[in-house]
Amino acid sequence: MFSNWARRTRTSFGALGAPSLPPPVRDQAPREDDGLIYRLKHWPSLPSAVRTAEVLRLLSVMSHRAVNRRWMLAHSKLETAQVEALLRRLIARGDVEVIDIRSFGPVA
């Protein structure tokens, strides 16, 4: 009985991951690159409403390397307003290092 259910469940979940699903629709196109990248200084304490899987994934990447807004929008399911609100919160609390890469000059 359980093995029949498991077989049916596995095959129905397989259809969910089909590559034919359309990409998520964004509320706005990403802004022009402002030349800023963000790297997490330390793990922030966030209210439970903000601690979603998408936010935690993004923070995990930011704890290892700096990313810009365009990358955040392209590689997460967060909307533009959510990314902006998260960055405002992290910057205000001093949880991220904001790096202006325009001052580095062109790559040789």
N, CA, C and O atoms as CSV, one atom per row, in Angstrom:
chain,resi,resn,atom,element,x,y,z
A,1,MET,N,N,0.825,-1.180,0.000
A,1,MET,CA,C,0.000,0.000,0.000
A,1,MET,C,C,0.878,1.256,0.000
A,1,MET,O,O,0.684,2.147,-0.827
A,2,PHE,N,N,1.829,1.329,0.912
A,2,PHE,CA,C,2.706,2.492,0.956
A,2,PHE,C,C,3.551,2.596,-0.311
A,2,PHE,O,O,3.757,3.693,-0.830
A,3,SER,N,N,4.041,1.458,-0.813
A,3,SER,CA,C,4.886,1.503,-2.006
A,3,SER,C,C,4.097,1.993,-3.220
A,3,SER,O,O,4.665,2.669,-4.077
A,4,ASN,N,N,2.814,1.673,-3.317
A,4,ASN,CA,C,1.992,2.191,-4.420
A,4,ASN,C,C,1.858,3.703,-4.313
A,4,ASN,O,O,1.965,4.410,-5.315
A,5,TRP,N,N,1.625,4.195,-3.115
A,5,TRP,CA,C,1.516,5.642,-2.913
A,5,TRP,C,C,2.830,6.336,-3.261
A,5,TRP,O,O,2.835,7.387,-3.903
A,6,ALA,N,N,3.954,5.737,-2.830
A,6,ALA,CA,C,5.258,6.330,-3.091
A,6,ALA,C,C,5.531,6.392,-4.592
A,6,ALA,O,O,6.063,7.390,-5.078
A,7,ARG,N,N,5.180,5.349,-5.328
A,7,ARG,CA,C,5.382,5.368,-6.774
A,7,ARG,C,C,4.565,6.467,-7.432
A,7,ARG,O,O,5.069,7.181,-8.299
A,8,ARG,N,N,3.317,6.609,-7.033
A,8,ARG,CA,C,2.456,7.649,-7.608
A,8,ARG,C,C,2.963,9.035,-7.239
A,8,ARG,O,O,2.958,9.941,-8.072
A,9,THR,N,N,3.397,9.202,-6.003
A,9,THR,CA,C,3.862,10.501,-5.528
A,9,THR,C,C,5.129,10.918,-6.257
A,9,THR,O,O,5.259,12.069,-6.676
A,10,ARG,N,N,6.050,10.000,-6.407
A,10,ARG,CA,C,7.308,10.319,-7.072
A,10,ARG,C,C,7.056,10.740,-8.519
A,10,ARG,O,O,7.669,11.695,-8.997
A,11,THR,N,N,6.174,10.051,-9.214
A,11,THR,CA,C,5.938,10.402,-10.612
A,11,THR,C,C,5.183,11.719,-10.730
A,11,THR,O,O,5.411,12.470,-11.679
A,12,SER,N,N,4.293,12.017,-9.794
A,12,SER,CA,C,3.590,13.297,-9.892
A,12,SER,C,C,4.511,14.459,-9.555
A,12,SER,O,O,4.343,15.547,-10.105
A,13,PHE,N,N,5.495,14.258,-8.653
A,13,PHE,CA,C,6.451,15.321,-8.361
A,13,PHE,C,C,7.404,15.530,-9.523
A,13,PHE,O,O,7.860,16.651,-9.752
A,14,GLY,N,N,7.709,14.487,-10.250
A,14,GLY,CA,C,8.604,14.605,-11.395
A,14,GLY,C,C,8.060,15.575,-12.419
A,14,GLY,O,O,8.834,16.282,-13.064
A,15,ALA,N,N,6.760,15.629,-12.587
A,15,ALA,CA,C,6.163,16.535,-13.566
A,15,ALA,C,C,6.288,17.990,-13.137
A,15,ALA,O,O,6.298,18.882,-13.985
A,16,LEU,N,N,6.385,18.242,-11.842
A,16,LEU,CA,C,6.484,19.613,-11.362
A,16,LEU,C,C,7.799,20.272,-11.753
A,16,LEU,O,O,7.848,21.485,-11.958
A,17,GLY,N,N,8.850,19.495,-11.858
A,17,GLY,CA,C,10.156,20.054,-12.168
A,17,GLY,C,C,10.442,20.120,-13.660
A,17,GLY,O,O,11.598,20.284,-14.049
A,18,ALA,N,N,9.432,19.998,-14.499
A,18,ALA,CA,C,9.631,20.000,-15.948
A,18,ALA,C,C,10.240,21.316,-16.405
A,18,ALA,O,O,9.821,22.381,-15.950
A,19,PRO,N,N,11.225,21.258,-17.298
A,19,PRO,CA,C,11.873,22.486,-17.748
A,19,PRO,C,C,10.992,23.364,-18.632
A,19,PRO,O,O,11.405,24.459,-19.012
A,20,SER,N,N,9.790,22.907,-18.964
A,20,SER,CA,C,8.918,23.693,-19.832
A,20,SER,C,C,8.153,24.784,-19.086
A,20,SER,O,O,7.370,25.510,-19.699
A,21,LEU,N,N,8.363,24.914,-17.777
A,21,LEU,CA,C,7.684,25.951,-17.021
A,21,LEU,C,C,8.205,27.324,-17.432
A,21,LEU,O,O,9.408,27.481,-17.640
A,22,PRO,N,N,7.330,28.321,-17.555
A,22,PRO,CA,C,7.799,29.653,-17.948
A,22,PRO,C,C,8.590,30.302,-16.816
A,22,PRO,O,O,8.378,29.975,-15.648
A,23,PRO,N,N,9.500,31.218,-17.151
A,23,PRO,CA,C,10.262,31.902,-16.098
A,23,PRO,C,C,9.336,32.797,-15.287
A,23,PRO,O,O,8.304,33.234,-15.796
A,24,PRO,N,N,9.690,33.082,-14.018
A,24,PRO,CA,C,8.841,33.938,-13.197
A,24,PRO,C,C,8.757,35.348,-13.771
A,24,PRO,O,O,9.717,35.857,-14.351
A,25,VAL,N,N,7.607,35.961,-13.600
A,25,VAL,CA,C,7.395,37.323,-14.084
A,25,VAL,C,C,7.823,38.292,-13.002
A,25,VAL,O,O,7.431,38.136,-11.846
A,26,ARG,N,N,8.611,39.279,-13.348
A,26,ARG,CA,C,9.091,40.279,-12.401
A,26,ARG,C,C,8.146,41.468,-12.396
A,26,ARG,O,O,7.493,41.749,-13.400
A,27,ASP,N,N,8.071,42.162,-11.277
A,27,ASP,CA,C,7.209,43.336,-11.201
A,27,ASP,C,C,7.803,44.520,-11.969
A,27,ASP,O,O,7.059,45.385,-12.432
A,28,GLN,N,N,9.126,44.571,-12.108
A,28,GLN,CA,C,9.796,45.631,-12.853
A,28,GLN,C,C,11.072,45.060,-13.449
A,28,GLN,O,O,11.615,44.075,-12.949
A,29,ALA,N,N,11.536,45.668,-14.491
A,29,ALA,CA,C,12.835,45.288,-15.037
A,29,ALA,C,C,13.918,45.788,-14.089
A,29,ALA,O,O,13.741,46.824,-13.448
A,30,PRO,N,N,15.036,45.072,-13.987
A,30,PRO,CA,C,16.114,45.539,-13.112
A,30,PRO,C,C,16.611,46.912,-13.536
A,30,PRO,O,O,16.673,47.227,-14.724
A,31,ARG,N,N,16.964,47.726,-12.542
A,31,ARG,CA,C,17.507,49.049,-12.823
A,31,ARG,C,C,18.852,48.912,-13.516
A,31,ARG,O,O,19.476,47.850,-13.512
A,32,GLU,N,N,19.273,50.008,-14.107
A,32,GLU,CA,C,20.620,50.021,-14.661
A,32,GLU,C,C,21.593,49.721,-13.523
A,32,GLU,O,O,21.338,50.037,-12.361
A,33,ASP,N,N,22.692,49.114,-13.883
A,33,ASP,CA,C,23.699,48.776,-12.887
A,33,ASP,C,C,24.221,50.060,-12.251
A,33,ASP,O,O,24.729,50.943,-12.942
A,34,ASP,N,N,24.092,50.155,-10.933
A,34,ASP,CA,C,24.528,51.362,-10.229
A,34,ASP,C,C,25.970,51.268,-9.754
A,34,ASP,O,O,26.470,52.187,-9.104
A,35,GLY,N,N,26.643,50.166,-10.073
A,35,GLY,CA,C,28.043,50.020,-9.700
A,35,GLY,C,C,28.262,49.621,-8.258
A,35,GLY,O,O,29.394,49.656,-7.776
A,36,LEU,N,N,27.203,49.243,-7.554
A,36,LEU,CA,C,27.338,48.848,-6.152
A,36,LEU,C,C,27.176,47.341,-6.012
A,36,LEU,O,O,26.323,46.729,-6.655
A,37,ILE,N,N,28.012,46.755,-5.160
A,37,ILE,CA,C,27.864,45.349,-4.801
A,37,ILE,C,C,27.762,45.251,-3.289
A,37,ILE,O,O,28.242,46.121,-2.563
A,38,TYR,N,N,27.136,44.188,-2.828
A,38,TYR,CA,C,26.803,44.043,-1.407
A,38,TYR,C,C,27.326,42.707,-0.903
A,38,TYR,O,O,27.114,41.664,-1.523
A,39,ARG,N,N,28.017,42.759,0.236
A,39,ARG,CA,C,28.538,41.549,0.871
A,39,ARG,C,C,28.159,41.571,2.339
A,39,ARG,O,O,28.325,42.582,3.021
A,40,LEU,N,N,27.656,40.462,2.813
A,40,LEU,CA,C,27.220,40.363,4.201
A,40,LEU,C,C,28.424,40.398,5.139
A,40,LEU,O,O,29.380,39.646,4.948
A,41,LYS,N,N,28.384,41.262,6.146
A,41,LYS,CA,C,29.443,41.343,7.159
A,41,LYS,C,C,29.255,40.263,8.216
A,41,LYS,O,O,30.214,39.620,8.644
A,42,HIS,N,N,28.015,40.074,8.627
A,42,HIS,CA,C,27.671,39.079,9.629
A,42,HIS,C,C,26.207,38.699,9.418
A,42,HIS,O,O,25.453,39.428,8.773
A,43,TRP,N,N,25.821,37.574,9.958
A,43,TRP,CA,C,24.450,37.095,9.764
A,43,TRP,C,C,23.484,38.004,10.527
A,43,TRP,O,O,23.639,38.187,11.734
A,44,PRO,N,N,22.495,38.572,9.845
A,44,PRO,CA,C,21.573,39.514,10.499
A,44,PRO,C,C,20.445,38.794,11.229
A,44,PRO,O,O,20.089,37.664,10.897
A,45,SER,N,N,19.903,39.460,12.209
A,45,SER,CA,C,18.676,38.945,12.831
A,45,SER,C,C,17.517,39.635,12.113
A,45,SER,O,O,17.447,40.863,12.053
A,46,LEU,N,N,16.626,38.837,11.580
A,46,LEU,CA,C,15.508,39.353,10.803
A,46,LEU,C,C,14.197,38.924,11.438
A,46,LEU,O,O,14.132,37.865,12.063
A,47,PRO,N,N,13.159,39.721,11.289
A,47,PRO,CA,C,11.843,39.299,11.784
A,47,PRO,C,C,11.363,38.071,11.011
A,47,PRO,O,O,11.770,37.853,9.870
A,48,SER,N,N,10.520,37.291,11.621
A,48,SER,CA,C,10.079,36.032,11.011
A,48,SER,C,C,9.409,36.235,9.657
A,48,SER,O,O,9.503,35.363,8.793
A,49,ALA,N,N,8.739,37.358,9.453
A,49,ALA,CA,C,8.069,37.610,8.171
A,49,ALA,C,C,9.077,37.752,7.029
A,49,ALA,O,O,8.738,37.493,5.874
A,50,VAL,N,N,10.300,38.156,7.333
A,50,VAL,CA,C,11.326,38.357,6.312
A,50,VAL,C,C,12.164,37.101,6.113
A,50,VAL,O,O,12.783,36.938,5.062
A,51,ARG,N,N,12.197,36.210,7.102
A,51,ARG,CA,C,13.041,35.011,7.038
A,51,ARG,C,C,12.401,33.939,6.161
A,51,ARG,O,O,11.948,32.910,6.661
A,52,THR,N,N,12.366,34.180,4.876
A,52,THR,CA,C,11.841,33.199,3.935
A,52,THR,C,C,13.004,32.410,3.344
A,52,THR,O,O,14.162,32.801,3.490
A,53,ALA,N,N,12.698,31.314,2.684
A,53,ALA,CA,C,13.749,30.507,2.060
A,53,ALA,C,C,14.522,31.317,1.027
A,53,ALA,O,O,15.744,31.196,0.941
A,54,GLU,N,N,13.839,32.132,0.249
A,54,GLU,CA,C,14.517,32.938,-0.770
A,54,GLU,C,C,15.474,33.943,-0.149
A,54,GLU,O,O,16.591,34.118,-0.636
A,55,VAL,N,N,15.050,34.601,0.914
A,55,VAL,CA,C,15.912,35.574,1.585
A,55,VAL,C,C,17.109,34.864,2.207
A,55,VAL,O,O,18.235,35.352,2.107
A,56,LEU,N,N,16.886,33.732,2.840
A,56,LEU,CA,C,17.990,32.999,3.462
A,56,LEU,C,C,18.985,32.501,2.418
A,56,LEU,O,O,20.192,32.531,2.658
A,57,ARG,N,N,18.501,32.044,1.263
A,57,ARG,CA,C,19.405,31.642,0.180
A,57,ARG,C,C,20.255,32.823,-0.284
A,57,ARG,O,O,21.465,32.692,-0.469
A,58,LEU,N,N,19.618,33.967,-0.467
A,58,LEU,CA,C,20.331,35.154,-0.903
A,58,LEU,C,C,21.381,35.571,0.124
A,58,LEU,O,O,22.512,35.891,-0.239
A,59,LEU,N,N,21.013,35.567,1.390
A,59,LEU,CA,C,21.963,35.930,2.442
A,59,LEU,C,C,23.124,34.941,2.496
A,59,LEU,O,O,24.259,35.329,2.773
A,60,SER,N,N,22.849,33.688,2.236
A,60,SER,CA,C,23.908,32.680,2.235
A,60,SER,C,C,24.942,32.987,1.156
A,60,SER,O,O,26.144,32.915,1.411
A,61,VAL,N,N,24.483,33.327,-0.045
A,61,VAL,CA,C,25.413,33.694,-1.114
A,61,VAL,C,C,26.168,34.956,-0.735
A,61,VAL,O,O,27.382,35.036,-0.922
A,62,MET,N,N,25.452,35.947,-0.200
A,62,MET,CA,C,26.075,37.215,0.177
A,62,MET,C,C,27.097,37.047,1.302
A,62,MET,O,O,27.975,37.893,1.466
A,63,SER,N,N,26.995,35.979,2.068
A,63,SER,CA,C,27.971,35.754,3.133
A,63,SER,C,C,29.287,35.212,2.578
A,63,SER,O,O,30.308,35.236,3.265
A,64,HIS,N,N,29.266,34.724,1.338
A,64,HIS,CA,C,30.475,34.182,0.715
A,64,HIS,C,C,31.084,35.099,-0.334
A,64,HIS,O,O,32.296,35.089,-0.553
A,65,ARG,N,N,30.223,35.903,-0.991
A,65,ARG,CA,C,30.730,36.793,-2.030
A,65,ARG,C,C,29.801,37.979,-2.201
A,65,ARG,O,O,28.640,37.939,-1.796
A,66,ALA,N,N,30.318,39.019,-2.796
A,66,ALA,CA,C,29.523,40.230,-3.034
A,66,ALA,C,C,28.701,40.058,-4.311
A,66,ALA,O,O,29.168,39.482,-5.294
A,67,VAL,N,N,27.481,40.563,-4.277
A,67,VAL,CA,C,26.595,40.494,-5.441
A,67,VAL,C,C,25.929,41.855,-5.641
A,67,VAL,O,O,25.813,42.645,-4.705
A,68,ASN,N,N,25.493,42.115,-6.876
A,68,ASN,CA,C,24.791,43.372,-7.144
A,68,ASN,C,C,23.282,43.119,-7.219
A,68,ASN,O,O,22.829,41.975,-7.164
A,69,ARG,N,N,22.519,44.198,-7.346
A,69,ARG,CA,C,21.057,44.081,-7.385
A,69,ARG,C,C,20.600,43.239,-8.568
A,69,ARG,O,O,19.693,42.418,-8.434
A,70,ARG,N,N,21.220,43.440,-9.718
A,70,ARG,CA,C,20.828,42.680,-10.904
A,70,ARG,C,C,20.979,41.184,-10.662
A,70,ARG,O,O,20.109,40.403,-11.045
A,71,TRP,N,N,22.075,40.782,-10.030
A,71,TRP,CA,C,22.284,39.363,-9.730
A,71,TRP,C,C,21.200,38.864,-8.776
A,71,TRP,O,O,20.655,37.776,-8.961
A,72,MET,N,N,20.893,39.664,-7.759
A,72,MET,CA,C,19.872,39.270,-6.786
A,72,MET,C,C,18.528,39.008,-7.468
A,72,MET,O,O,17.850,38.028,-7.163
A,73,LEU,N,N,18.157,39.882,-8.382
A,73,LEU,CA,C,16.879,39.736,-9.076
A,73,LEU,C,C,16.892,38.562,-10.046
A,73,LEU,O,O,15.887,37.868,-10.198
A,74,ALA,N,N,18.018,38.342,-10.696
A,74,ALA,CA,C,18.106,37.267,-11.682
A,74,ALA,C,C,18.192,35.883,-11.046
A,74,ALA,O,O,17.749,34.905,-11.649
A,75,HIS,N,N,18.748,35.778,-9.846
A,75,HIS,CA,C,18.993,34.475,-9.237
A,75,HIS,C,C,18.122,34.170,-8.023
A,75,HIS,O,O,18.355,33.182,-7.327
A,76,SER,N,N,17.152,34.985,-7.771
A,76,SER,CA,C,16.213,34.693,-6.684
A,76,SER,C,C,14.798,34.910,-7.198
A,76,SER,O,O,14.598,35.452,-8.285
A,77,LYS,N,N,13.843,34.494,-6.426
A,77,LYS,CA,C,12.444,34.695,-6.788
A,77,LYS,C,C,11.878,35.945,-6.123
A,77,LYS,O,O,10.666,36.164,-6.126
A,78,LEU,N,N,12.754,36.757,-5.557
A,78,LEU,CA,C,12.316,37.978,-4.892
A,78,LEU,C,C,11.966,39.043,-5.921
A,78,LEU,O,O,12.598,39.141,-6.972
A,79,GLU,N,N,10.964,39.826,-5.608
A,79,GLU,CA,C,10.565,40.937,-6.457
A,79,GLU,C,C,11.493,42.124,-6.184
A,79,GLU,O,O,12.197,42.154,-5.175
A,80,THR,N,N,11.483,43.086,-7.083
A,80,THR,CA,C,12.343,44.264,-6.955
A,80,THR,C,C,12.115,44.978,-5.621
A,80,THR,O,O,13.071,45.353,-4.943
A,81,ALA,N,N,10.850,45.165,-5.248
A,81,ALA,CA,C,10.540,45.856,-3.994
A,81,ALA,C,C,11.067,45.079,-2.782
A,81,ALA,O,O,11.502,45.682,-1.801
A,82,GLN,N,N,11.029,43.755,-2.848
A,82,GLN,CA,C,11.538,42.943,-1.737
A,82,GLN,C,C,13.051,43.072,-1.606
A,82,GLN,O,O,13.576,43.183,-0.498
A,83,VAL,N,N,13.746,43.058,-2.736
A,83,VAL,CA,C,15.209,43.215,-2.713
A,83,VAL,C,C,15.580,44.588,-2.172
A,83,VAL,O,O,16.483,44.714,-1.344
A,84,GLU,N,N,14.884,45.612,-2.639
A,84,GLU,CA,C,15.168,46.975,-2.173
A,84,GLU,C,C,14.921,47.108,-0.672
A,84,GLU,O,O,15.733,47.701,0.038
A,85,ALA,N,N,13.816,46.565,-0.188
A,85,ALA,CA,C,13.503,46.649,1.243
A,85,ALA,C,C,14.540,45.885,2.076
A,85,ALA,O,O,14.960,46.356,3.133
A,86,LEU,N,N,14.945,44.718,1.601
A,86,LEU,CA,C,15.948,43.930,2.318
A,86,LEU,C,C,17.278,44.689,2.375
A,86,LEU,O,O,17.909,44.763,3.429
A,87,LEU,N,N,17.696,45.248,1.245
A,87,LEU,CA,C,18.953,46.000,1.235
A,87,LEU,C,C,18.888,47.223,2.147
A,87,LEU,O,O,19.847,47.514,2.862
A,88,ARG,N,N,17.766,47.941,2.126
A,88,ARG,CA,C,17.620,49.102,3.023
A,88,ARG,C,C,17.776,48.677,4.474
A,88,ARG,O,O,18.471,49.333,5.250
A,89,ARG,N,N,17.126,47.576,4.836
A,89,ARG,CA,C,17.204,47.072,6.221
A,89,ARG,C,C,18.638,46.684,6.574
A,89,ARG,O,O,19.138,47.054,7.635
A,90,LEU,N,N,19.303,45.936,5.683
A,90,LEU,CA,C,20.660,45.467,5.958
A,90,LEU,C,C,21.652,46.629,6.039
A,90,LEU,O,O,22.543,46.625,6.888
A,91,ILE,N,N,21.500,47.621,5.161
A,91,ILE,CA,C,22.392,48.781,5.179
A,91,ILE,C,C,22.173,49.611,6.443
A,91,ILE,O,O,23.133,50.034,7.088
A,92,ALA,N,N,20.920,49.841,6.791
A,92,ALA,CA,C,20.603,50.651,7.977
A,92,ALA,C,C,21.156,50.022,9.245
A,92,ALA,O,O,21.567,50.740,10.156
A,93,ARG,N,N,21.174,48.711,9.323
A,93,ARG,CA,C,21.656,48.022,10.521
A,93,ARG,C,C,23.148,47.730,10.474
A,93,ARG,O,O,23.708,47.212,11.440
A,94,GLY,N,N,23.802,48.060,9.353
A,94,GLY,CA,C,25.241,47.809,9.234
A,94,GLY,C,C,25.590,46.352,9.008
A,94,GLY,O,O,26.695,45.919,9.335
A,95,ASP,N,N,24.654,45.586,8.448
A,95,ASP,CA,C,24.874,44.153,8.241
A,95,ASP,C,C,25.602,43.831,6.940
A,95,ASP,O,O,26.107,42.722,6.770
A,96,VAL,N,N,25.659,44.802,6.015
A,96,VAL,CA,C,26.322,44.565,4.735
A,96,VAL,C,C,27.413,45.587,4.486
A,96,VAL,O,O,27.370,46.717,4.973
A,97,GLU,N,N,28.382,45.154,3.716
A,97,GLU,CA,C,29.415,46.054,3.221
A,97,GLU,C,C,28.991,46.463,1.817
A,97,GLU,O,O,28.766,45.607,0.961
A,98,VAL,N,N,28.883,47.754,1.577
A,98,VAL,CA,C,28.511,48.271,0.263
A,98,VAL,C,C,29.793,48.723,-0.432
A,98,VAL,O,O,30.515,49.583,0.073
A,99,ILE,N,N,30.065,48.133,-1.593
A,99,ILE,CA,C,31.304,48.408,-2.311
A,99,ILE,C,C,30.958,49.051,-3.652
A,99,ILE,O,O,30.169,48.510,-4.427
A,100,ASP,N,N,31.558,50.213,-3.915
A,100,ASP,CA,C,31.358,50.903,-5.187
A,100,ASP,C,C,32.459,50.441,-6.131
A,100,ASP,O,O,33.608,50.863,-5.999
A,101,ILE,N,N,32.119,49.583,-7.076
A,101,ILE,CA,C,33.129,49.019,-7.978
A,101,ILE,C,C,33.524,49.982,-9.085
A,101,ILE,O,O,34.489,49.717,-9.802
A,102,ARG,N,N,32.812,51.089,-9.248
A,102,ARG,CA,C,33.176,52.075,-10.271
A,102,ARG,C,C,34.528,52.718,-9.959
A,102,ARG,O,O,35.220,53.187,-10.863
A,103,SER,N,N,34.896,52.737,-8.696
A,103,SER,CA,C,36.174,53.363,-8.314
A,103,SER,C,C,37.370,52.473,-8.636
A,103,SER,O,O,38.509,52.930,-8.541
A,104,PHE,N,N,37.143,51.222,-9.013
A,104,PHE,CA,C,38.247,50.306,-9.303
A,104,PHE,C,C,38.838,50.513,-10.688
A,104,PHE,O,O,39.983,50.125,-10.924
A,105,GLY,N,N,38.105,51.103,-11.596
A,105,GLY,CA,C,38.595,51.314,-12.944
A,105,GLY,C,C,38.383,50.087,-13.806
A,105,GLY,O,O,37.921,49.055,-13.320
A,106,PRO,N,N,38.718,50.191,-15.087
A,106,PRO,CA,C,38.499,49.067,-16.011
A,106,PRO,C,C,39.453,47.909,-15.734
A,106,PRO,O,O,40.553,48.090,-15.213
A,107,VAL,N,N,38.997,46.724,-16.098
A,107,VAL,CA,C,39.805,45.520,-15.936
A,107,VAL,C,C,40.790,45.447,-17.094
A,107,VAL,O,O,40.408,45.641,-18.248
A,108,ALA,N,N,42.061,45.166,-16.793
A,108,ALA,CA,C,43.088,45.108,-17.843
A,108,ALA,C,C,43.065,43.796,-18.568
A,108,ALA,O,O,43.863,43.580,-19.480
